[in-house]
Amino acid sequence: MKKLLFLTFLFFMVFSLADISAAKRGKPPADNIDETKRLSERDFDSIINLWKDEKYDELYGYGTLSSHVRTSKEGFVKEMTQKKFKLLCCGDAAREIEVIYKSPTVVYVKARMGYKNHINKEAFRHETFKLVFEEGKWRTDIMQILKLPRGRR
């Protein structure tokens, strides 16, 4: 009888933990590859718009959970406001966007990013962003955003 109770308890614990981890990840946005690409590109566009409009506190919300562990919201906002390069306006911020499907919860977005500094010197770089579906939306590593733009390409 004790074994049966123990096995029942163990059974419920395993399935309860599985449900918690699924809820934490959020339900994948779509079973269809094209729909996943469309939804991830929509959230990538939101990331670019927040970045371009210098709404860094909202941009932090699109950071992956692992990148939130590495920097606080206040630290992220402070570093972003002190950066020499900002994103260019309008359609020049991100061009030639290509979404590469990896799995229902991981995509890579390649884009030609446009940057400018305080003396309006422009730079264009090809960047690749990993987007992960967490807690109901597509997120990226905000630590990568802090380091961009990198060297010449």
N, C-alpha and C positions, 0 to 999 in steps of 0.2 A: 504494500500500500504506500509506503514511504517513497519507494522508487517511482511509482506512478505519479504521485504528487510532485516529486522532484522533476520528473520528465515533463509534466504539464507546465510547471513553473518555468523551466528552462525553455520550453517551446514558446510560451508567451513572451518571455524576455527577448528571445532572438527576433521574433516578428515585431515586437514593439520597437526595438532598436532599429530594425530595418525601416520601419515607418517613419521614425524620427529623422533618420539620415536622408530619406527621400524628401521629407518635408523641408529639411534644411536646404537641400539642393534646389528645390522648386521643381515643378513638373516641367519636363522638356517642352519647349514652345511648340514643336510640331514633329510629326512623324515623317513628313515630306521634306526632302533635301532642299528643294526650291523654296519652300515656306521658311525653313530654318535660315537659309541664306538671306531671304527678304527681311525677316524679323531682326536678325543680327545686324544687317546693314542699317536698319532703322535706328537701332540703339547706338551704333557707331556714329551715325549722323548726329544723334543727340550729344554724344561725347564731344564731337568736333565743334558743335555749336556752343556748348558750354565753355569749352576751352577757348574758342575764338572770342566769345563775349566776356571772357575773364570772370566767369561765374565759378570760381574754383571751389567754393564750399559745396555747390551742387555737383560739380564734377567729381568731387571726392566720393559721392554716393555711387558712382559708376566704377569705383575701384573694387578689385577682387578682395575677398575676405583676407587672403594671405597678404595682400599689399597693405591692408589696413593695419595689420599687425606690425608692419615695418615702419609706418609713419602715422602720426596723429593727424586729424583734420586740420588743426591749427598749424602744425608744422608744414603740412602740404600747402596750405593756402599761403603761408609766409614765403616758402621757397618759390612758389609759382609767381607771386607778385614781384619777386626780386630777380627773376630770370631776365637775361638780356634779350632773348629772342621770344617773340609772340607769334601766334598764327596770323597769316594774312587774312584779309577780309574776304567775305563772300565765297565764291566758288574756287578761289585760289588756295583756300586753307587745305583742302583735300581734293585731289583729282585722280583720275584713272583708278577708281576704287574697284578692287576685285576681292570677292569673298571666296575663300577656299574652305570647303566643308571637310571637317575631320571626323566629327561624330555629332550626335544630337545635342551635345552640350559643349562642344568645342569647335570653333571656327578660327581661321586666320584671315585677317583683312590686310591686303596690300594696298598702299595708296602713295601717291606722290604728294608729299606735304610741302606747303609753302610757308616759310617763316620770314619775319622781318625783325630788325633790331631797332633801337631808339634813333638811329640816324637813317632809317628807312632802307638799309641795305637788305636785299632779299636773298634768300637761299631756298633751294628746292632739293628735297631729299626723298628717296624712296624708302618707306618704312613698312614694317610688318608688325601688326598688332595681334596678339592672341586674345580672343574673346572667349570667356567662359560663362555659361549660363548658371547663375547662382541667385537664389532667392527671387526668382521670377523675372530677372532681366539679364541682358548680356553685359558683362563687366570686363574691364581690362586692368592690366597691372599699372597702377598710377605711378609707380616708381619709374617705369619706362618713360612716361610722359615728363617726369621731372628731368630726365637726362637728355631729352631731345631738344634741338637737333644735335646729332653726333657729327663725326668727321665727314669730309668730302666724299661724295659718291658720284 
